Amino acid sequence: MRAVAIRRFGDPSGMAVTETSAPVPAAGQVVIETEAIGVGGVDAVIRRGTLDGYGFTEGLIPGSEVAGTVTAVGAGVDESWTGRRVWAFTGTGGGYVEQAVARVGDIVELPPGLSPVAAVTLGSAAPVAHFGLAHAHFAPGDSVLVRGAAGSIGIAAVELAVRGGASAAAVTTSAPDRGARLRDLGATHVLDRSGGGDPAAPPSYDVIIDIAGGAELPRFLDRLAPNGRFVLVGVVAGLPPADFGMRLLGAFQQSRSFATFSLDTVPVPARDAVRAEQFAAAARGELHAVVHEILPLEQAAEAHRRMDLGTVFGRIVLTP
């Protein structure tokens, strides 16, 4: 079968289409004929080679989520899964393929009316947004800022904050047209990447959800209200400065807090229950799967090039 591998860390030119053996499911696994493959921010971070020490090696097939039809099951897996449409988490790699393997505990059946493309747009992103807000102890009436809101996690965070009764839902983004689209999805204020550009925006926020990280993170710690909670859910702009915590110590009397959040810390039954609820909400039109573009698998490097330009709104999806 065809796959896309990272031959060399760095820019997208290090990615290449390759041929590999079709998978055979081990005990507890299923094989999925992929119909849609999500291209996530974490894929780009891994491809750049910026996560030294995390065990990623050149030759890795990236991609953490796919959707399609189960075609084979391994020992111990109920045969009734065969032929069912599912979303699947493939781990930190293995998704950019025509046939993917996943543990049966990492698949969720798709409801009628939800396409595979919509499933991989929401499947990882929307639960991260949900549990990231929960990690921040978000409550109705809180003001929320979503930093780096034009991606699929940010879009979901905006929609969920608005649905949850946020008093304000501000966003940062890099272009006016994307800001307008975020307003259509419920954002009340649109800021530029530095946190300015909207004089009507609140000066501080109870909750900040940050997908970007990077060198500008300390600037946004200063935007926390007293008792404000900052949760970092991604580092698509790179790691923050090593001394960023000094901004919190410098505002000690404000009782501000900082936390990281990974979906890996949420028990599988809890995350699957939320994911199933979100899929059902999307099928009803209550949650939006915003797709920037659908490209064929062999254009995975082009998908990464567009992500690196910072112009993607929503998610790019690959199809075999």
N, C-alpha and C positions, 0 to 999 in steps of 0.2 A: 504494500500500500504506500501511498505518498504521505510524506510528513515534511514539516519545516523544522530545521535544527539551527541552533546558534553555533556556527562553526568558529566564530571569533567574537569575543566580547568587544563592545564598542558601539560604533554607529550601525544602522540597519543593514549596511552592505555585508556584514558578517553573517547574515542569515541566508540559508539556502534550502531549496527543495531537495529532498532526498527520498530514496526508496528504503523501506524497512519491512521486516516481516509482519504479516498480519497477526494480531494478538490472539492468544488462547487464554481464556479466563482460568485463573487459579481458584482455589477454594475461597468462597466468599466474594468472588468478583463477578462482574458482568462485562460483556462487550457491547458497545454502542456504535451503531452506524451513524456517524455524526452528520447532522443537517445544519448545525450552526455552532460556531466557535467564538467565544467572547475574547476580545483583545483588551486586556486590562492594563491599568497603570503599572501594576506589579510586574507584568511581563516586560515592560520597557525598562524598569529599574534593574531587573535581572539581566536583561540583554546588554545593558550598558556596562555591566561588570562592577557596579558600585557596592555590591553587598558581599565584600570579602569576609570570609569567616563563616558564611552560611552554607557552605558545602556545594555551591553551584559550580559546575565544570563545563568547559567548552564541549560541544556535542549535544548539550541538553536540548530536548524538544520542549519549547515553552508552552504555556497555556494551562489554565487551571479550571476552566469550565466549558462544558459542551452540552448540547442538547440533540436528541435524536431518538432512534428506536433501538431497543435492546434486541440483539440478534443471537446472543448465546449467554449461558450462565454457567458458573463453576459449581463445584461440589458444595452442597449445603445451601444453595440458593433456590428459592421457590421457582419452579419452572414457569409459573404464571407471569413472571416478569417478562418473559420472551414476547416480543411484539408490542410492548407498551412504550409509549412516548415518555421520555424522562429528561430531566435536567440532571447533570452529574458534575461533582467536584472531582477533578483528577489529581489533586495535590498541587505541588509547586511546579509541575511540568507534565507534559504528556498529552496536552490538549490539541496541538496543531497537527492533527492527523485525520485520516479518513475513517479510521476505526479506533475508538478510545476504550481504555479499560478503567473501571472504577470499582471501588468496594461497594457492595450492595447497601451498606450503611450511609453512603455518600450520594445516593440518588433520590430524587423526588419525582413522583409522577406529575405530568403536566395536566392541568384541567382542560376540558373542552374549551375551545376558543382562544387558547394561548399558543402562539406560534413558537417554534424553537428559537427564532431570532429574538423575540421578546423575552424568552426565558433566560438566555445568556446575557441579555442586557440588564436584567434585574437580579438574577440568581445569586450572585455574590454581593453586588453593590447595595441592594436594598436592605438585606440583613445587616450589613456593616453599618449603614445609616441608622437603622432601628436600634441596634444594640449600642452603637456609639452614643446616640442621644440618651439612652438609658444609663450608660456608664457616666454620663455627665449629670445625671439626676435631673434631666429636663422635666419641667412641669408646666402645665398651662399658665400663661401669663409671663413666662420667661422671654427675654429677648435673646435672639439667636443670630450668630454670624457664621456663615459657612464660607470657609476660605478655600478657593479653588473649586467653585461650585459648578463649573461647566461640564465636569465629567459625570459619569453615571452615579457614583457615590454621592457627589454634591447635589445633583438634581434630586435624588431620592431623599436626601437629608432635608432639603428645602420643602418638598412636598409633605414629608412626615411631620416636620416642625409646624407647618401651617395647619395641617389636619389635627395636630395635637394641641392647638390653641396658643401658639407663640404670639406674644404681643408685638413683636417685630421679627422679620425674617430677612436679614441683610445678607448680601453675597458679595464676594469679590470675583471679578472676571476681567479679562483683558480687552474686550471689544464691546462697543455699544450694541451691536446686533445680538450678541449673546446675552447681554444684560436685559434686552427687551424680551428675549425668549424666557429668561428666568423670571421676569415679572409675570409673564403669561402663566407660569407654573406656580405663582404664588409669592414670589419674593417681593418684599415691600420697599427695599432700598438696594441700590446697586453701587458698589464701590469699585475703584480701580485696584490694581494689584498691590498698591502701597497702603490701601485702606482709606483713601480719600476719594474726592470727586462727587460726593453727595452731601451737600450741606444740611439736608434734612435728616440724615441718618443719625441714630443714637450715638452719643460719644463713647458709650461703653456697653458691654453685653454680659448677660448672665451666663451664657453658654457660647463657646466658640468650638466648632467642629472644623478641624484642619486636615485637608487631604494633601496639602502641598509640602509642608515642612520647609526645608531650605534655609538660606541665609536670613530671610526676612521674618522668620518665626518670632524672634524676640519683640519685634515691633508690635505684633498682635497680642502678645502677653500683656502689653501696656493697655490694651483695649478692654481688658476684663473689668467688670464692675466689682465692687466689694463682694466677697464670697463667690466670685465668678469661677467657672469651671472650664478649663481648656482641655480638649481631648484631641490628640493627634492620631489619626486613623490611616495616614499614608505619608509617603515621603517622595512624591513624584518629582519634586524640585530638589531633591537631595536631602542629606542629613542636616539638622540645624547646627549652629556653632556649639562647640563643646561647652562654652560657658553660659549658655542661654538661661540656665536656672538662676543666674545672678539677678535677672530682671524680677523674678519672684521675690528673692530675698530683699531687693531694694524697695519693694512695696509690701514689706512684711505685715504692716498694720491693715492691709486691705484683705487679708485672709484669702488670697487667690490660690487656686490649685491647678496643677498640670498633671495629665495622665496620658499614657499611650493606650491604645485599644487594638486588639486583634481578635478576629472572630474565632480563632483557635481556642480561646479561653471559655467559649460558650458551649455548654453540653450539647451534643449532637441532637438529642430529641427537642431541645428548646429551639435551636436554630432551624431545624427542619419544620417545626410547627409554624414558626414565624414566616419562613420561606413559602410554605404552602398557603398561608393566609394572604401573603403578598401576591402570589401568583393568581389566586382567586380574585383579589381586588383588581389586579391588572386586567384579567379577563372580563371583569365588569366595567372597566373603564375608569376605575377610581384611582389607579396608580399608573403613571405613564412610563412606558419603555421608550426612551428617546434614542433613536438609532441615527448616528451621523452618516454612516455609509455601510453598504454591504459589498465586500470584495471577495474574489475567489481565493482559495487557500494559497495558491502560488504567488499571490501579491501580498503575503504577510509582511515582507520587508517594506513595501510601500505603505502599508497600514502603520507601521512603526515610524516611518519617515513623517507621516502626517501628524502622528501623536507628538513627535519631537518638535514640530513646528508650533505646537500649542494652539492649533486652530480647531481641534475636534470639539464638537458639542454633543455630549451623550457618549455613545459607544460605537466603535467600529466592530463589525461582525464579519467573520470569515465563513465561507461556505465551500465544502469540498467540491 
